[in-house]
């Protein structure tokens, strides 16, 4: 099966504040298609190295940029920091069909990156949000690869019941909401911001009044 994907141009990442890190890439197999995955691999001076590796897994909708202020103090403490961008995020390739983004696919892709390609072992994992849903599963299946784990705002569902609470709400929104068009949204925001605040308020009142005057309206 061929997976169509997009790649964000490198120029889009130029000049990012507090993100001076050198990019690294690996190619992984996605059902016969090669996907390029980006990761950070920041290391301390060998003389200061602790021998510890910290694996930083981001959540949705961010990428390794999330850890831009976390990595420097860890490096200063002598630790190696590895922070991949999950497929579909940041500098990693982005499949165009949303049905390619299954939980199992994300898990297999991440496993290829951190174990098959980077051969990480004895790591301390920091996982946040969806990074936890993936990272904690890897921990359960490969406990010998980890020394310790830090979790933030995440969980590991057992899979024996339907999602509930915030996860259920998010799931419904992700599947049923209208397609989001960033270009259109930014254009609309610019158009609205070009209208003086006084006129914006007048427009809102006029719209409400028109609704109240509509036959059968219950919003007066």
N, C-alpha and C positions, 0 to 999 in steps of 0.2 A: 504494500500500500504506500503510495506516494503522499507525503505531507507537504502542502504548499505553505511557504512561510515568507515573512518579510524580515528585513534587517534595518534597524534604525541607523541612518548615516552617522558616522563618527563625529561629524561637525556639529551635530545636535548636542553633543556633550561637552563642547569646548567652553572653557571658562566657568565651569561649575564651582561654586563657592565651597571651600573647605574639602575639595575632592581632588587632591593632587596625585592620586594613586595610579600606578602603572597598570594598564589592562593586561589580562592574560586570557587565553582562549583554549578550549578543547572542543573536539568534534565528537559527538555521540551519535549512536544509531537510534533512529526513531522509525522502526518498521521498514527499514530499507532506505530511509531518507537520512542524510546527515544533517544534524542541527549543530550550529556553533553556539557554545555556551561560554559566557564571560564569567570570570571570577577574579577577585583580588587575592594576591598572595604577598602580604607585607611581612618582612622579616627584620628582626633586630640585628644589630652588629654582632657578629659571631662571638666576640669577647663577652657580650652581655647576655647571650642566649640562655634561656632557662631550660630549653628542651621541650617546652610545652607548646602544643598547637591548639589554637582556639578556632572552632568552626562556627561562623556566624550566619544563621539562616534567617532571612527576612520574611515578611508576610506580604499580604495583599492590601493595598495596591502599590507598594513601594519596591525597592530593589536594594543593592548593596550600599547605595547612598545613605540608607537609614543608619548605617554604622560609621559614618564619616567622623563622628566625634568620639566613638568608642574605640576605634582602632589605634589612634595615636598613643593613648595611655597604656594600652596593652603592649604595644611595641616597646614603649619606654620601660615597661616591667620585664622585658626580655622574651615576650611570647610571640610566636609566629601567628599571624591572623589570616585565615582563608575565608573569603566571603563570596559565594557564588550568586549570580543573578539567576533565579529560576527561569526556566524556559517561558517565554512570553513577557518577560520583564527586563527593564534596564537595557543593557547592551547585548543580551542574549537574543537569539532568533525567536521569531514570533509566528507560530502557525496561524494561518488565517481562518481556519474553520474552528469555531469554538468547541465543537464536539471532539476535537483532538485533545482537549484539555481535561482528561479524566484524572481522577485521583491516582489510579494505578500508573498511568503514564507519567505523571509528575514524580511519583515515587521511583519508578524505573529510571527516569532521566537523571534524577538527583543521585541515585545509587551509582550510576555509571560515572558521574562526575567525581564524587568524593572518594569512592572506593576503587573502581576500575581504572580511572584515569589518574587521579592524584594519589591513590593508594594511601589514604590517610588512616592512621591508627593511633590509639592512645590519645584521642582528642578530648578536649573540653568543648561541649556543644552549647552554644547560646542560641535558643530558637524562640522566635516571636510569631504569634498569630499563625498563619498557614505554614510558616516554617516549622512550627511545633507539630502540626498534624502530620507533616512529612518526616521531620527529624526524629520524633518520638517513635514512629513506626520503625525507622531504621535502627533506633536504639533497641527496640524489642527484638528485632530479627538479627542484629549483629552486636550484641552486648560486649563482645570482646574487643570491639573497635573503640570503645569509649572509656574514659576515666571518670568523668563527671559531667553533669548536665545542669544548665541554668535555663529555666523556662519563664517566659513573660507573656502574659495575656494570651494563653493558648490552652489547648486540651487535647486529649486523644480519645475520640469516640470509639466505643467498642464495636459499633456496626450492627448490633443485634436489635436495634430499635430505630424508629424514624427520627430524624433530626427534630429538635424542639427549641423553643426560645429564640434567641438572636440568630442562631445558625439557620433555623428554619426560615426566619424572615429574610435573611440574606439570600438563601437559596432560591426562594420564590422571586425575589427582586431580580436576581441575576439571570433568571430564565425567562421572566415575563416582561421586564422593563423594555421600553423602546430603545432602539440603538442610539448610542451616544456619539454625536459628531462633534469632536473638539473644535474644529474650524468654525462650524456654524455657531457653536455656543460662544466662542470668543468674539465672533462678529456681532452676535446679539448683545453681548455684554458691552462691547465698545459703543454700539449704537445707543444703548440705554444710558451709558455713562456720559454721552455727549449731550443729553438732554438736561437742562438746568433742574436742580432739585425741586424748585417751586412748580415747574411744569409737570414733573413726574407726579407730584402729589395731586395736582389738578386733574391729570389724566386718570389717576386711580379713582378720584371721587366721581368723575364723570362716568366712568365705566360702571361704578356701583349704582349711580342714579339711574343709568339706562337699564340695568338689570331690574331695579325695583319697579320701573315703569312698565316692564314687559308683562303682557297679559298672563295671569296665573302665577306670577312670581311670588315666592314665599320668603324672599330675602330682604324685604323692606324693613 
